[in-house]
């Protein structure tokens, strides 16, 4: 089992332990990931037998509000002749361009909205679908299928697809600096992208993303804003290693931890959404990109 598969399984276990999904649903999702019933029961031992989802009123965990006008569905050339899918939001006279990387349920509407928010702030944005080869997130239907599918993809394919996303940004927004932002699973992907040392990547903002094993940023030129939630103990455990790797590489960086915020606090369609922290983090990201991108 690779580290991405382990992380995705841990996500399910945590959602169950926090009462966001029931134990039965957690067993189903782990089964889709290829975890045996015996192993899944062991992983979920702390979840209890009768927990029901604890989703606040008005929040739908797997559906975002409708994307604002302007977030356009596109396709573009990917590695090895593959076709990639994305949502594209163009800024008038862009000051920079941003690659948006989704959470572990794929390219849901929430991330189209994030792309459009960047466009309104002056940054053209491309929200890539890292399940393009599987037909795209929408083709998989149940978000649990998307999570399971992500766990079957070699990390190298994700990296190649993200770099193709940067290629597309340079075509659609020529002459500006590039940035990347990712959330949860996408935060981990953002760390991986920084680790490629791609000279085009001027800034990055991984939100509560797990640091890849053996991360090495030496030679990179990316200014990194690492965003964490105080209550997110699982991902926060990798924060010291992230800080050490950034310092060793001599990268411009800042680590921010928002008090009272948990994992996935930025996603306003999820049960852990924290409006105060999300607002502060958005302002921080725009300031960071403004100083390091344009």
N, C-alpha and C positions, 0 to 999 in steps of 0.2 A: 504494500500500500504506500503510495507516494504522499508527500506532505499536503498536497491539495485535497486528495481524497480524505485524509485524516481531518483536515480542517472542516470540510463540508459535513462530515459525519458529526464532528463536535458541534457544529451549528445546530443540527437537528436535536442533539441531546440537550443543548443549552435552551433551545426554544421550549422543549418539553419541561425541563426543570423550572423554567420561569413561568410555566402555565400558558404560554402563547399557543401551543398546540397540545392536543391530548396525547396520552401515551399510545393509544391505538393509532393515531395519525403518525406519530413518530416511528412506530414499528413499520408502518406502511412505507414511509419515506426511506427508512434505512434499508428495507427490503428492495426498493427500487435501485439502491446503490450497491446491491449485491451482498449485503450483510445478512448472515444467516439468522434465523429466528432466535437461536440460542445466544449468539453473540450480541444481537440487538437487545435481548432481554437483560443481558449483563450490563450493557452500556446504559440502559435506562433504569437501572435499579433504584436510582435516587428520585425517579419521577413520580413514584406512587402509582396507584391503580386507577384512580378516578378523576384525576385532574382534567379540567376542561379548559379550553382556550380562554385566556384572560385578556381579550382585546378590548380596549376602551371604546365606549360608545362613539359611533361616527367614524371609526377607523376600519378600513378594509385592508388586511395585511398584504394581499396579493394584487390589488388593483389601485392604480393611481388616478388622480383627476385627469380629465381629458387634456391632451397636449395643446398648448396654445397654437394658434395659427402661425405657421412658419416653420414648424418642426417637420421637415420633409423626409419621407422614406426614400432611401437611395440604395443603389448597389454600386460596387466599384471593384476593380481587379484586385485579387489577393494573391498570395504565394502559390506557386505550382499550378497556375491556371484556375484556381478556385475563385468563386465570386463571393464577395463579402457584403453583408447588409449593415445598414446604419441609419440613424436619424441625423439629418443635417439641418443646422440652423445658422443662417448667414447674418452677420452683423453688417450694417452699413459702415463703410470705411473702418474695417476692423483694426484694432490696436494689437491684436494677437489672435491666436487660434488654439483651441483646447480639445484634446481627446478625452471623452468621458467614458469611463469604464464601469459597467454595471455590477450589481450585487450578485448573489449566488442563485437568483431565480431568473437571470437573463435580462434582456433588454425590454423591461416593462415600461409602461407609459411614463412613470415617474422620471426616468432618465432622459426621455425626450423633453420633458419639462425642464430638467436641469440644463440641457443643451440650449433650450430657448432662453432660459434665464441668463445664460452667459451671453447669448446674442444681444439681448436687451442691454447688457452691461458693456457691450462693445467688443466682445470676443466671439468670432465665428466658432462654432462647436460641432463636433462630430461624435455622436454617441454610438459606439461600435457594438455590434452583436457578435459576441464570441461564440455563439452557437450557429453561425451562418452555415457551416458545413453540414449541420444536422437539419437544415431547412429553415433555420431561424427560430427564435424563441416562440413566436406565435404559433408556429407549426407543431410545437410540442404540447400545446394545450396546458395541462396541469403544470403549474410552476414546479411541483416536485419532480416532474420529468426533466425539467431544465436543470435542476440541481444535480440530479443523477447523471445527466449527460455531461455536465461540466467535469464531473469526477472521472470520466473516462477519456478525457482529452489529454494528450501529452503536453506538459508545460511548454515545450518548444513551439507547439502550434500556436498557443496563445501569444507568445512573444512575437512570432512571425506575423500574426494577424495584426497585433498592435502596431508594429513597425509599418505595416501596409497602411494602417490608419493614419500614421504620420505622413506617409507618402501622399495620401489623398488630401490631407490638410494642406500640404505645400502646394498642391495643384489648385485647390479651391480658394486658398487664401495666400497667394504668393507674396513674398517679401516681408512677412511678419514672423516673429518668434513663436515657438510652439510650447505648449504646456500640456500636462496630463493631470487628471483627477480621477480617483477611483474610490469606491466604497465597499467595505467588507471584503468579500472575495476580490472585488475590483481594486481595493486598496492594496491587497497583496500583489495583484498584477501590476499596479503602479510601481511598487518597489522593484519588481522584476524588470520593468521597462527602464527604470533608472539604472539598474545593474547592467544594462546593455551598453551603457556609455554612449548612447546615440548623441552626437554633437548637436543635433537639431533641437533637443529637448532642453529648453531654457529653465523651466520650472515644473514642479510636480507637487501635488497635494494628496498623499495617500491618507484616506480617512479610515481609522481603526482597521488597518490592514495588517495581516500577519506577515512578519518579516521572513522571507525565504531562508532556508537553511544555508549557512555559509555565505551570506550576502557580502558582496565585495563591490564597493563603489569607486575604487581607485581608478582615476582616469576620467570619471564622469565630470560634467560641467553643469549639472542641474542644481538649481536652488530648491531645496526640499522643505516643505512645510508638513510636518507629521502631526496629524490630528487624532486625538484619543478622547474617550469618555472615562471619567473617574471610576465608574462602576464596572467597567469592562475588564475585569481581572484577567480573563483568558488572553486577550490580545495584548493587554498592557504588560504581560509578562515578557513580551519580546521588545518592549520599548527601550530598555537599557542597551540591548544589542544593536538596535537601530541607531541610537544616539552614538554609540561607540564606532559603528561602521561609517557614519557620516563624518564624525570627527577625524577618524583615521584617513579618510579620503580628502579631508580638507574642504568639504563642500559647504557653501553657504546654507544654513539650515536653522530651523526653529521647531521645537517640539511643544505643542500646546495640548493641555489636558483640561477638559471642561468639567467643572464641579457638578456633581449630581447627575451627569449624563451617562448613559449606558451605551452598549454596542448598538450601532445603527441609529443613533439619535438624530441624524440628519434627515432620514426618510420620513416624510410627513404622511405616508400611507401605512406605516408600520406601528406596532404596539409600543415600541420603545422611543418613539418620537419625542424630542424635547425641544419645544419651540424656542426657548431662550437660548439654549446652546446652539441650535441650528442657525438662528439669526446671527449670533456672534461669530460663528464659524464662517458663514457666508461672507460677512464683512471682512473677516481676516483673510480669506482666500482672495477676494478681489484686491485687497491691499497688497498681498504677496505677489499676485500676478502683475499688478500695476507697477511694482518696483522691479520685477525681474523679467517681465515679458514685454510690457508696453502699456 
